[in-house]
């Protein structure tokens, strides 16, 4: 085998590795991390298509006013907002457990799934990390 042929095979093999190792991206309407410490999903929007990602986890502070369970909303733009939610706030009743390293993307928001956390951000680079008893907005 010539030196050029060996080099070409090596380059082709090296190019195939990143494609095989690339993480998957999910568009599941409701999802959780592998350790089940955080749940996120598209929030029901009565006027049409969802505009908010809604996430719950232990450690999310309570909003100052209202009744319900603490959660955080994130839209395509703007900072995360603390809210109180009731049952049936998500657009689907089907919960999918995503594996560590999986990405999620919809409505201009992207999330990365960790084993104990979920980190989400929008087009303005605002977002939060939740899970494992913690909530950290940015």
CNS distance restraints for C-alpha pairs under 8 A (distance, minus, plus):
assign (resid   1 and name CA) (resid   5 and name CA) 6.38 0.50 0.50
assign (resid   1 and name CA) (resid   6 and name CA) 6.81 0.50 0.50
assign (resid   2 and name CA) (resid   6 and name CA) 6.40 0.50 0.50
assign (resid   3 and name CA) (resid   7 and name CA) 6.18 0.50 0.50
assign (resid   4 and name CA) (resid   8 and name CA) 6.12 0.50 0.50
assign (resid   5 and name CA) (resid   9 and name CA) 6.24 0.50 0.50
assign (resid   6 and name CA) (resid  10 and name CA) 6.17 0.50 0.50
assign (resid   7 and name CA) (resid  11 and name CA) 6.20 0.50 0.50
assign (resid   8 and name CA) (resid  12 and name CA) 6.23 0.50 0.50
assign (resid   9 and name CA) (resid  13 and name CA) 6.13 0.50 0.50
assign (resid  10 and name CA) (resid  14 and name CA) 6.10 0.50 0.50
assign (resid  11 and name CA) (resid  15 and name CA) 6.16 0.50 0.50
assign (resid  12 and name CA) (resid  16 and name CA) 6.38 0.50 0.50
assign (resid  13 and name CA) (resid  17 and name CA) 6.67 0.50 0.50
assign (resid  14 and name CA) (resid  18 and name CA) 7.60 0.50 0.50
assign (resid  15 and name CA) (resid  19 and name CA) 7.35 0.50 0.50
assign (resid  16 and name CA) (resid  20 and name CA) 6.39 0.50 0.50
assign (resid  17 and name CA) (resid  21 and name CA) 6.12 0.50 0.50
assign (resid  18 and name CA) (resid  22 and name CA) 5.89 0.50 0.50
assign (resid  23 and name CA) (resid 101 and name CA) 6.14 0.50 0.50
assign (resid  23 and name CA) (resid 102 and name CA) 5.62 0.50 0.50
assign (resid  23 and name CA) (resid 103 and name CA) 7.00 0.50 0.50
assign (resid  24 and name CA) (resid 101 and name CA) 7.86 0.50 0.50
assign (resid  24 and name CA) (resid 102 and name CA) 5.31 0.50 0.50
assign (resid  24 and name CA) (resid 103 and name CA) 6.15 0.50 0.50
assign (resid  25 and name CA) (resid 102 and name CA) 5.78 0.50 0.50
assign (resid  25 and name CA) (resid 103 and name CA) 4.38 0.50 0.50
assign (resid  25 and name CA) (resid 104 and name CA) 5.16 0.50 0.50
assign (resid  25 and name CA) (resid 105 and name CA) 6.92 0.50 0.50
assign (resid  26 and name CA) (resid 102 and name CA) 7.13 0.50 0.50
assign (resid  26 and name CA) (resid 103 and name CA) 6.06 0.50 0.50
assign (resid  26 and name CA) (resid 104 and name CA) 4.63 0.50 0.50
assign (resid  26 and name CA) (resid 105 and name CA) 6.59 0.50 0.50
assign (resid  27 and name CA) (resid 104 and name CA) 5.72 0.50 0.50
assign (resid  27 and name CA) (resid 105 and name CA) 5.80 0.50 0.50
assign (resid  27 and name CA) (resid 106 and name CA) 6.39 0.50 0.50
assign (resid  28 and name CA) (resid  41 and name CA) 7.82 0.50 0.50
assign (resid  28 and name CA) (resid  96 and name CA) 6.84 0.50 0.50
assign (resid  28 and name CA) (resid 104 and name CA) 7.67 0.50 0.50
assign (resid  29 and name CA) (resid  41 and name CA) 5.30 0.50 0.50
assign (resid  29 and name CA) (resid  42 and name CA) 5.55 0.50 0.50
assign (resid  29 and name CA) (resid  91 and name CA) 6.75 0.50 0.50
assign (resid  29 and name CA) (resid  92 and name CA) 6.23 0.50 0.50
assign (resid  29 and name CA) (resid  94 and name CA) 7.82 0.50 0.50
assign (resid  29 and name CA) (resid  95 and name CA) 7.91 0.50 0.50
assign (resid  30 and name CA) (resid  39 and name CA) 7.30 0.50 0.50
assign (resid  30 and name CA) (resid  40 and name CA) 5.72 0.50 0.50
assign (resid  30 and name CA) (resid  41 and name CA) 3.91 0.50 0.50
assign (resid  30 and name CA) (resid  42 and name CA) 6.48 0.50 0.50
assign (resid  30 and name CA) (resid  90 and name CA) 7.18 0.50 0.50
assign (resid  30 and name CA) (resid  91 and name CA) 7.69 0.50 0.50
assign (resid  30 and name CA) (resid  92 and name CA) 6.49 0.50 0.50
assign (resid  30 and name CA) (resid  93 and name CA) 7.58 0.50 0.50
assign (resid  30 and name CA) (resid  94 and name CA) 6.53 0.50 0.50
assign (resid  30 and name CA) (resid  95 and name CA) 5.11 0.50 0.50
assign (resid  30 and name CA) (resid  96 and name CA) 6.30 0.50 0.50
assign (resid  31 and name CA) (resid  39 and name CA) 5.76 0.50 0.50
assign (resid  31 and name CA) (resid  40 and name CA) 5.45 0.50 0.50
assign (resid  31 and name CA) (resid  41 and name CA) 6.06 0.50 0.50
assign (resid  31 and name CA) (resid  95 and name CA) 5.29 0.50 0.50
assign (resid  31 and name CA) (resid  96 and name CA) 4.63 0.50 0.50
assign (resid  31 and name CA) (resid  97 and name CA) 5.61 0.50 0.50
assign (resid  31 and name CA) (resid  98 and name CA) 6.54 0.50 0.50
assign (resid  32 and name CA) (resid  36 and name CA) 5.81 0.50 0.50
assign (resid  32 and name CA) (resid  37 and name CA) 7.53 0.50 0.50
assign (resid  32 and name CA) (resid  38 and name CA) 5.63 0.50 0.50
assign (resid  32 and name CA) (resid  39 and name CA) 4.39 0.50 0.50
assign (resid  32 and name CA) (resid  40 and name CA) 6.23 0.50 0.50
assign (resid  32 and name CA) (resid  95 and name CA) 7.19 0.50 0.50
assign (resid  32 and name CA) (resid  96 and name CA) 6.36 0.50 0.50
assign (resid  32 and name CA) (resid  97 and name CA) 4.92 0.50 0.50
assign (resid  32 and name CA) (resid  98 and name CA) 6.12 0.50 0.50
assign (resid  33 and name CA) (resid  37 and name CA) 6.66 0.50 0.50
assign (resid  33 and name CA) (resid  38 and name CA) 6.13 0.50 0.50
assign (resid  33 and name CA) (resid  39 and name CA) 7.10 0.50 0.50
assign (resid  33 and name CA) (resid  97 and name CA) 5.85 0.50 0.50
assign (resid  33 and name CA) (resid  98 and name CA) 5.61 0.50 0.50
assign (resid  33 and name CA) (resid  99 and name CA) 6.62 0.50 0.50
assign (resid  33 and name CA) (resid 100 and name CA) 7.11 0.50 0.50
assign (resid  33 and name CA) (resid 113 and name CA) 5.96 0.50 0.50
assign (resid  33 and name CA) (resid 114 and name CA) 6.57 0.50 0.50
assign (resid  33 and name CA) (resid 115 and name CA) 6.08 0.50 0.50
assign (resid  33 and name CA) (resid 116 and name CA) 6.41 0.50 0.50
assign (resid  33 and name CA) (resid 117 and name CA) 6.51 0.50 0.50
assign (resid  33 and name CA) (resid 118 and name CA) 6.66 0.50 0.50
assign (resid  34 and name CA) (resid  97 and name CA) 5.98 0.50 0.50
assign (resid  34 and name CA) (resid  98 and name CA) 6.23 0.50 0.50
assign (resid  34 and name CA) (resid  99 and name CA) 5.71 0.50 0.50
assign (resid  34 and name CA) (resid 100 and name CA) 6.73 0.50 0.50
assign (resid  34 and name CA) (resid 114 and name CA) 7.76 0.50 0.50
assign (resid  34 and name CA) (resid 115 and name CA) 5.46 0.50 0.50
assign (resid  34 and name CA) (resid 116 and name CA) 6.93 0.50 0.50
assign (resid  35 and name CA) (resid 115 and name CA) 6.00 0.50 0.50
assign (resid  35 and name CA) (resid 116 and name CA) 5.51 0.50 0.50
assign (resid  36 and name CA) (resid  97 and name CA) 7.79 0.50 0.50
assign (resid  36 and name CA) (resid 116 and name CA) 7.37 0.50 0.50
assign (resid  37 and name CA) (resid  57 and name CA) 6.08 0.50 0.50
assign (resid  37 and name CA) (resid  58 and name CA) 7.26 0.50 0.50
assign (resid  37 and name CA) (resid 116 and name CA) 6.14 0.50 0.50
assign (resid  37 and name CA) (resid 117 and name CA) 6.93 0.50 0.50
assign (resid  37 and name CA) (resid 131 and name CA) 4.97 0.50 0.50
assign (resid  37 and name CA) (resid 132 and name CA) 5.53 0.50 0.50
assign (resid  37 and name CA) (resid 133 and name CA) 7.48 0.50 0.50
assign (resid  38 and name CA) (resid  55 and name CA) 7.11 0.50 0.50
assign (resid  38 and name CA) (resid  56 and name CA) 5.80 0.50 0.50
assign (resid  38 and name CA) (resid  57 and name CA) 4.58 0.50 0.50
assign (resid  38 and name CA) (resid  58 and name CA) 7.59 0.50 0.50
assign (resid  38 and name CA) (resid 116 and name CA) 7.77 0.50 0.50
assign (resid  38 and name CA) (resid 117 and name CA) 6.59 0.50 0.50
assign (resid  38 and name CA) (resid 118 and name CA) 6.79 0.50 0.50
assign (resid  38 and name CA) (resid 130 and name CA) 6.56 0.50 0.50
assign (resid  38 and name CA) (resid 131 and name CA) 4.90 0.50 0.50
assign (resid  38 and name CA) (resid 132 and name CA) 7.63 0.50 0.50
assign (resid  39 and name CA) (resid  55 and name CA) 5.55 0.50 0.50
assign (resid  39 and name CA) (resid  56 and name CA) 5.34 0.50 0.50
assign (resid  39 and name CA) (resid  57 and name CA) 6.56 0.50 0.50
assign (resid  40 and name CA) (resid  53 and name CA) 6.79 0.50 0.50
assign (resid  40 and name CA) (resid  54 and name CA) 5.48 0.50 0.50
assign (resid  40 and name CA) (resid  55 and name CA) 4.03 0.50 0.50
assign (resid  40 and name CA) (resid  56 and name CA) 6.37 0.50 0.50
assign (resid  41 and name CA) (resid  53 and name CA) 5.58 0.50 0.50
assign (resid  41 and name CA) (resid  54 and name CA) 5.41 0.50 0.50
assign (resid  41 and name CA) (resid  55 and name CA) 6.47 0.50 0.50
assign (resid  41 and name CA) (resid  90 and name CA) 6.04 0.50 0.50
assign (resid  41 and name CA) (resid  91 and name CA) 7.34 0.50 0.50
assign (resid  42 and name CA) (resid  50 and name CA) 6.14 0.50 0.50
assign (resid  42 and name CA) (resid  51 and name CA) 7.66 0.50 0.50
assign (resid  42 and name CA) (resid  52 and name CA) 6.04 0.50 0.50
assign (resid  42 and name CA) (resid  53 and name CA) 4.74 0.50 0.50
assign (resid  42 and name CA) (resid  54 and name CA) 6.00 0.50 0.50
assign (resid  42 and name CA) (resid  90 and name CA) 5.73 0.50 0.50
assign (resid  42 and name CA) (resid  91 and name CA) 5.64 0.50 0.50
assign (resid  42 and name CA) (resid  92 and name CA) 7.93 0.50 0.50
assign (resid  43 and name CA) (resid  50 and name CA) 5.96 0.50 0.50
assign (resid  43 and name CA) (resid  51 and name CA) 7.32 0.50 0.50
assign (resid  43 and name CA) (resid  52 and name CA) 5.59 0.50 0.50
assign (resid  43 and name CA) (resid  53 and name CA) 5.90 0.50 0.50
assign (resid  43 and name CA) (resid  54 and name CA) 5.67 0.50 0.50
assign (resid  43 and name CA) (resid  89 and name CA) 5.76 0.50 0.50
assign (resid  43 and name CA) (resid  90 and name CA) 4.54 0.50 0.50
assign (resid  43 and name CA) (resid  91 and name CA) 5.45 0.50 0.50
assign (resid  44 and name CA) (resid  50 and name CA) 6.01 0.50 0.50
assign (resid  44 and name CA) (resid  89 and name CA) 5.76 0.50 0.50
assign (resid  44 and name CA) (resid  90 and name CA) 5.31 0.50 0.50
assign (resid  44 and name CA) (resid  91 and name CA) 4.62 0.50 0.50
assign (resid  45 and name CA) (resid  49 and name CA) 6.24 0.50 0.50
assign (resid  45 and name CA) (resid  50 and name CA) 5.07 0.50 0.50
assign (resid  45 and name CA) (resid  51 and name CA) 7.02 0.50 0.50
assign (resid  45 and name CA) (resid  91 and name CA) 7.93 0.50 0.50
assign (resid  50 and name CA) (resid  91 and name CA) 7.84 0.50 0.50
assign (resid  50 and name CA) (resid 107 and name CA) 7.51 0.50 0.50
assign (resid  51 and name CA) (resid  75 and name CA) 5.97 0.50 0.50
assign (resid  51 and name CA) (resid  76 and name CA) 7.53 0.50 0.50
assign (resid  51 and name CA) (resid 107 and name CA) 6.36 0.50 0.50
assign (resid  52 and name CA) (resid  73 and name CA) 5.93 0.50 0.50
assign (resid  52 and name CA) (resid  74 and name CA) 5.45 0.50 0.50
assign (resid  52 and name CA) (resid  75 and name CA) 4.68 0.50 0.50
assign (resid  52 and name CA) (resid  76 and name CA) 7.72 0.50 0.50
assign (resid  52 and name CA) (resid 107 and name CA) 7.48 0.50 0.50
assign (resid  53 and name CA) (resid  73 and name CA) 5.54 0.50 0.50
assign (resid  53 and name CA) (resid  74 and name CA) 5.19 0.50 0.50
assign (resid  53 and name CA) (resid  75 and name CA) 6.28 0.50 0.50
assign (resid  53 and name CA) (resid 109 and name CA) 7.46 0.50 0.50
assign (resid  54 and name CA) (resid  71 and name CA) 6.76 0.50 0.50
assign (resid  54 and name CA) (resid  72 and name CA) 5.73 0.50 0.50
assign (resid  54 and name CA) (resid  73 and name CA) 4.59 0.50 0.50
assign (resid  54 and name CA) (resid  74 and name CA) 6.65 0.50 0.50
assign (resid  54 and name CA) (resid  90 and name CA) 7.58 0.50 0.50
assign (resid  55 and name CA) (resid  71 and name CA) 5.56 0.50 0.50
assign (resid  55 and name CA) (resid  72 and name CA) 5.35 0.50 0.50
assign (resid  55 and name CA) (resid  73 and name CA) 6.54 0.50 0.50
assign (resid  56 and name CA) (resid  60 and name CA) 6.99 0.50 0.50
assign (resid  56 and name CA) (resid  70 and name CA) 6.82 0.50 0.50
assign (resid  56 and name CA) (resid  71 and name CA) 4.67 0.50 0.50
assign (resid  56 and name CA) (resid  72 and name CA) 6.64 0.50 0.50
assign (resid  56 and name CA) (resid 130 and name CA) 7.96 0.50 0.50
assign (resid  57 and name CA) (resid  71 and name CA) 7.24 0.50 0.50
assign (resid  57 and name CA) (resid 130 and name CA) 6.41 0.50 0.50
assign (resid  57 and name CA) (resid 131 and name CA) 5.54 0.50 0.50
assign (resid  57 and name CA) (resid 132 and name CA) 7.80 0.50 0.50
assign (resid  57 and name CA) (resid 133 and name CA) 6.89 0.50 0.50
assign (resid  57 and name CA) (resid 134 and name CA) 7.75 0.50 0.50
assign (resid  57 and name CA) (resid 135 and name CA) 7.93 0.50 0.50
assign (resid  58 and name CA) (resid 131 and name CA) 6.74 0.50 0.50
assign (resid  58 and name CA) (resid 132 and name CA) 7.21 0.50 0.50
assign (resid  58 and name CA) (resid 133 and name CA) 4.76 0.50 0.50
assign (resid  58 and name CA) (resid 134 and name CA) 6.78 0.50 0.50
assign (resid  59 and name CA) (resid 130 and name CA) 7.74 0.50 0.50
assign (resid  59 and name CA) (resid 131 and name CA) 7.52 0.50 0.50
assign (resid  59 and name CA) (resid 132 and name CA) 7.97 0.50 0.50
assign (resid  59 and name CA) (resid 133 and name CA) 4.59 0.50 0.50
assign (resid  59 and name CA) (resid 134 and name CA) 4.66 0.50 0.50
assign (resid  59 and name CA) (resid 135 and name CA) 5.60 0.50 0.50
assign (resid  60 and name CA) (resid  70 and name CA) 6.16 0.50 0.50
assign (resid  60 and name CA) (resid  71 and name CA) 6.23 0.50 0.50
assign (resid  60 and name CA) (resid  72 and name CA) 7.30 0.50 0.50
assign (resid  60 and name CA) (resid 130 and name CA) 7.46 0.50 0.50
assign (resid  60 and name CA) (resid 133 and name CA) 7.88 0.50 0.50
assign (resid  60 and name CA) (resid 134 and name CA) 6.80 0.50 0.50
assign (resid  60 and name CA) (resid 135 and name CA) 5.27 0.50 0.50
assign (resid  61 and name CA) (resid  70 and name CA) 6.27 0.50 0.50
assign (resid  61 and name CA) (resid  71 and name CA) 7.72 0.50 0.50
assign (resid  61 and name CA) (resid  82 and name CA) 7.30 0.50 0.50
assign (resid  61 and name CA) (resid 135 and name CA) 7.77 0.50 0.50
assign (resid  62 and name CA) (resid  69 and name CA) 7.49 0.50 0.50
assign (resid  62 and name CA) (resid  70 and name CA) 4.81 0.50 0.50
assign (resid  62 and name CA) (resid  71 and name CA) 7.46 0.50 0.50
assign (resid  62 and name CA) (resid  82 and name CA) 6.92 0.50 0.50
assign (resid  62 and name CA) (resid  83 and name CA) 7.18 0.50 0.50
assign (resid  62 and name CA) (resid  84 and name CA) 6.92 0.50 0.50
assign (resid  63 and name CA) (resid  70 and name CA) 6.62 0.50 0.50
assign (resid  63 and name CA) (resid  82 and name CA) 5.19 0.50 0.50
assign (resid  63 and name CA) (resid  83 and name CA) 5.22 0.50 0.50
assign (resid  63 and name CA) (resid  84 and name CA) 6.14 0.50 0.50
assign (resid  66 and name CA) (resid  84 and name CA) 6.34 0.50 0.50
assign (resid  67 and name CA) (resid  84 and name CA) 6.04 0.50 0.50
assign (resid  67 and name CA) (resid  85 and name CA) 7.36 0.50 0.50
assign (resid  67 and name CA) (resid  86 and name CA) 7.91 0.50 0.50
assign (resid  68 and name CA) (resid  84 and name CA) 4.78 0.50 0.50
assign (resid  68 and name CA) (resid  85 and name CA) 4.87 0.50 0.50
assign (resid  68 and name CA) (resid  86 and name CA) 5.24 0.50 0.50
assign (resid  69 and name CA) (resid  84 and name CA) 5.04 0.50 0.50
assign (resid  69 and name CA) (resid  85 and name CA) 5.20 0.50 0.50
assign (resid  69 and name CA) (resid  86 and name CA) 6.48 0.50 0.50
assign (resid  70 and name CA) (resid  82 and name CA) 7.14 0.50 0.50
assign (resid  70 and name CA) (resid  83 and name CA) 6.02 0.50 0.50
assign (resid  70 and name CA) (resid  84 and name CA) 4.74 0.50 0.50
assign (resid  70 and name CA) (resid  85 and name CA) 6.57 0.50 0.50
assign (resid  71 and name CA) (resid  82 and name CA) 5.91 0.50 0.50
assign (resid  71 and name CA) (resid  83 and name CA) 5.33 0.50 0.50
assign (resid  71 and name CA) (resid  84 and name CA) 5.89 0.50 0.50
assign (resid  71 and name CA) (resid  85 and name CA) 6.71 0.50 0.50
assign (resid  72 and name CA) (resid  80 and name CA) 6.40 0.50 0.50
assign (resid  72 and name CA) (resid  81 and name CA) 5.48 0.50 0.50
assign (resid  72 and name CA) (resid  82 and name CA) 4.49 0.50 0.50
assign (resid  72 and name CA) (resid  83 and name CA) 5.68 0.50 0.50
assign (resid  73 and name CA) (resid  80 and name CA) 5.59 0.50 0.50
assign (resid  73 and name CA) (resid  81 and name CA) 5.17 0.50 0.50
assign (resid  73 and name CA) (resid  82 and name CA) 6.43 0.50 0.50
assign (resid  73 and name CA) (resid  83 and name CA) 6.94 0.50 0.50
assign (resid  74 and name CA) (resid  78 and name CA) 7.54 0.50 0.50
assign (resid  74 and name CA) (resid  79 and name CA) 6.88 0.50 0.50
assign (resid  74 and name CA) (resid  80 and name CA) 4.84 0.50 0.50
assign (resid  74 and name CA) (resid  81 and name CA) 6.63 0.50 0.50
assign (resid  74 and name CA) (resid 109 and name CA) 7.52 0.50 0.50
assign (resid  74 and name CA) (resid 121 and name CA) 7.83 0.50 0.50
assign (resid  74 and name CA) (resid 122 and name CA) 7.41 0.50 0.50
assign (resid  74 and name CA) (resid 127 and name CA) 6.88 0.50 0.50
assign (resid  75 and name CA) (resid  80 and name CA) 7.63 0.50 0.50
assign (resid  75 and name CA) (resid 107 and name CA) 7.27 0.50 0.50
assign (resid  75 and name CA) (resid 108 and name CA) 7.20 0.50 0.50
assign (resid  75 and name CA) (resid 109 and name CA) 6.73 0.50 0.50
assign (resid  75 and name CA) (resid 122 and name CA) 6.83 0.50 0.50
assign (resid  76 and name CA) (resid 107 and name CA) 6.13 0.50 0.50
assign (resid  76 and name CA) (resid 108 and name CA) 4.50 0.50 0.50
assign (resid  76 and name CA) (resid 109 and name CA) 5.68 0.50 0.50
assign (resid  76 and name CA) (resid 122 and name CA) 5.23 0.50 0.50
assign (resid  76 and name CA) (resid 123 and name CA) 5.91 0.50 0.50
assign (resid  76 and name CA) (resid 124 and name CA) 7.70 0.50 0.50
assign (resid  77 and name CA) (resid 108 and name CA) 7.91 0.50 0.50
assign (resid  77 and name CA) (resid 122 and name CA) 5.99 0.50 0.50
assign (resid  77 and name CA) (resid 123 and name CA) 5.93 0.50 0.50
assign (resid  77 and name CA) (resid 124 and name CA) 5.58 0.50 0.50
assign (resid  77 and name CA) (resid 126 and name CA) 7.68 0.50 0.50
assign (resid  78 and name CA) (resid 122 and name CA) 7.81 0.50 0.50
assign (resid  78 and name CA) (resid 124 and name CA) 6.61 0.50 0.50
assign (resid  78 and name CA) (resid 126 and name CA) 6.61 0.50 0.50
assign (resid  79 and name CA) (resid 126 and name CA) 5.37 0.50 0.50
assign (resid  79 and name CA) (resid 127 and name CA) 6.46 0.50 0.50
assign (resid  79 and name CA) (resid 138 and name CA) 7.82 0.50 0.50
assign (resid  80 and name CA) (resid 126 and name CA) 6.98 0.50 0.50
assign (resid  80 and name CA) (resid 127 and name CA) 5.77 0.50 0.50
assign (resid  80 and name CA) (resid 128 and name CA) 7.15 0.50 0.50
assign (resid  80 and name CA) (resid 137 and name CA) 6.98 0.50 0.50
assign (resid  85 and name CA) (resid  89 and name CA) 6.56 0.50 0.50
assign (resid  88 and name CA) (resid  93 and name CA) 7.89 0.50 0.50
assign (resid  98 and name CA) (resid 102 and name CA) 6.39 0.50 0.50
assign (resid  98 and name CA) (resid 113 and name CA) 7.01 0.50 0.50
assign (resid  99 and name CA) (resid 113 and name CA) 6.84 0.50 0.50
assign (resid  99 and name CA) (resid 114 and name CA) 7.68 0.50 0.50
assign (resid  99 and name CA) (resid 115 and name CA) 7.34 0.50 0.50
assign (resid 100 and name CA) (resid 113 and name CA) 5.18 0.50 0.50
assign (resid 100 and name CA) (resid 114 and name CA) 4.67 0.50 0.50
assign (resid 100 and name CA) (resid 115 and name CA) 5.08 0.50 0.50
assign (resid 101 and name CA) (resid 112 and name CA) 6.42 0.50 0.50
assign (resid 101 and name CA) (resid 113 and name CA) 5.41 0.50 0.50
assign (resid 101 and name CA) (resid 114 and name CA) 6.04 0.50 0.50
assign (resid 102 and name CA) (resid 112 and name CA) 6.08 0.50 0.50
assign (resid 102 and name CA) (resid 113 and name CA) 5.44 0.50 0.50
assign (resid 102 and name CA) (resid 114 and name CA) 7.98 0.50 0.50
assign (resid 103 and name CA) (resid 110 and name CA) 7.11 0.50 0.50
assign (resid 103 and name CA) (resid 111 and name CA) 5.63 0.50 0.50
assign (resid 103 and name CA) (resid 112 and name CA) 4.62 0.50 0.50
assign (resid 103 and name CA) (resid 113 and name CA) 6.20 0.50 0.50
assign (resid 104 and name CA) (resid 110 and name CA) 5.52 0.50 0.50
assign (resid 104 and name CA) (resid 111 and name CA) 4.95 0.50 0.50
assign (resid 104 and name CA) (resid 112 and name CA) 6.39 0.50 0.50
assign (resid 104 and name CA) (resid 113 and name CA) 7.84 0.50 0.50
assign (resid 105 and name CA) (resid 109 and name CA) 5.77 0.50 0.50
assign (resid 105 and name CA) (resid 110 and name CA) 4.39 0.50 0.50
assign (resid 105 and name CA) (resid 111 and name CA) 6.42 0.50 0.50
assign (resid 106 and name CA) (resid 110 and name CA) 6.66 0.50 0.50
assign (resid 108 and name CA) (resid 122 and name CA) 5.94 0.50 0.50
assign (resid 108 and name CA) (resid 123 and name CA) 6.25 0.50 0.50
assign (resid 109 and name CA) (resid 120 and name CA) 6.81 0.50 0.50
assign (resid 109 and name CA) (resid 121 and name CA) 5.69 0.50 0.50
assign (resid 109 and name CA) (resid 122 and name CA) 4.45 0.50 0.50
assign (resid 109 and name CA) (resid 123 and name CA) 6.89 0.50 0.50
assign (resid 110 and name CA) (resid 120 and name CA) 5.54 0.50 0.50
assign (resid 110 and name CA) (resid 121 and name CA) 5.59 0.50 0.50
assign (resid 110 and name CA) (resid 122 and name CA) 6.38 0.50 0.50
assign (resid 111 and name CA) (resid 118 and name CA) 6.58 0.50 0.50
assign (resid 111 and name CA) (resid 119 and name CA) 5.29 0.50 0.50
assign (resid 111 and name CA) (resid 120 and name CA) 4.01 0.50 0.50
assign (resid 111 and name CA) (resid 121 and name CA) 6.43 0.50 0.50
assign (resid 112 and name CA) (resid 118 and name CA) 5.84 0.50 0.50
assign (resid 112 and name CA) (resid 119 and name CA) 5.27 0.50 0.50
assign (resid 112 and name CA) (resid 120 and name CA) 6.48 0.50 0.50
assign (resid 113 and name CA) (resid 117 and name CA) 6.40 0.50 0.50
assign (resid 113 and name CA) (resid 118 and name CA) 4.79 0.50 0.50
assign (resid 113 and name CA) (resid 119 and name CA) 6.65 0.50 0.50
assign (resid 114 and name CA) (resid 118 and name CA) 5.76 0.50 0.50
assign (resid 114 and name CA) (resid 119 and name CA) 7.76 0.50 0.50
assign (resid 116 and name CA) (resid 131 and name CA) 5.81 0.50 0.50
assign (resid 116 and name CA) (resid 132 and name CA) 5.51 0.50 0.50
assign (resid 117 and name CA) (resid 129 and name CA) 6.64 0.50 0.50
assign (resid 117 and name CA) (resid 130 and name CA) 5.44 0.50 0.50
assign (resid 117 and name CA) (resid 131 and name CA) 4.29 0.50 0.50
assign (resid 117 and name CA) (resid 132 and name CA) 6.25 0.50 0.50
assign (resid 118 and name CA) (resid 129 and name CA) 5.66 0.50 0.50
assign (resid 118 and name CA) (resid 130 and name CA) 5.51 0.50 0.50
assign (resid 118 and name CA) (resid 131 and name CA) 6.38 0.50 0.50
assign (resid 119 and name CA) (resid 127 and name CA) 7.52 0.50 0.50
assign (resid 119 and name CA) (resid 128 and name CA) 5.79 0.50 0.50
assign (resid 119 and name CA) (resid 129 and name CA) 4.21 0.50 0.50
assign (resid 119 and name CA) (resid 130 and name CA) 6.52 0.50 0.50
assign (resid 120 and name CA) (resid 127 and name CA) 5.38 0.50 0.50
assign (resid 120 and name CA) (resid 128 and name CA) 5.61 0.50 0.50
assign (resid 120 and name CA) (resid 129 and name CA) 6.44 0.50 0.50
assign (resid 121 and name CA) (resid 125 and name CA) 5.61 0.50 0.50
assign (resid 121 and name CA) (resid 126 and name CA) 5.36 0.50 0.50
assign (resid 121 and name CA) (resid 127 and name CA) 4.12 0.50 0.50
assign (resid 121 and name CA) (resid 128 and name CA) 6.67 0.50 0.50
assign (resid 122 and name CA) (resid 126 and name CA) 5.67 0.50 0.50
assign (resid 122 and name CA) (resid 127 and name CA) 6.31 0.50 0.50
assign (resid 126 and name CA) (resid 137 and name CA) 7.72 0.50 0.50
assign (resid 126 and name CA) (resid 138 and name CA) 5.49 0.50 0.50
assign (resid 127 and name CA) (resid 137 and name CA) 5.75 0.50 0.50
assign (resid 127 and name CA) (resid 138 and name CA) 5.34 0.50 0.50
assign (resid 128 and name CA) (resid 135 and name CA) 6.94 0.50 0.50
assign (resid 128 and name CA) (resid 136 and name CA) 5.34 0.50 0.50
assign (resid 128 and name CA) (resid 137 and name CA) 4.01 0.50 0.50
assign (resid 128 and name CA) (resid 138 and name CA) 5.64 0.50 0.50
assign (resid 129 and name CA) (resid 134 and name CA) 7.69 0.50 0.50
assign (resid 129 and name CA) (resid 135 and name CA) 5.81 0.50 0.50
assign (resid 129 and name CA) (resid 136 and name CA) 5.19 0.50 0.50
assign (resid 129 and name CA) (resid 137 and name CA) 6.46 0.50 0.50
assign (resid 130 and name CA) (resid 134 and name CA) 5.50 0.50 0.50
assign (resid 130 and name CA) (resid 135 and name CA) 4.54 0.50 0.50
assign (resid 130 and name CA) (resid 136 and name CA) 6.50 0.50 0.50
assign (resid 131 and name CA) (resid 135 and name CA) 6.84 0.50 0.50
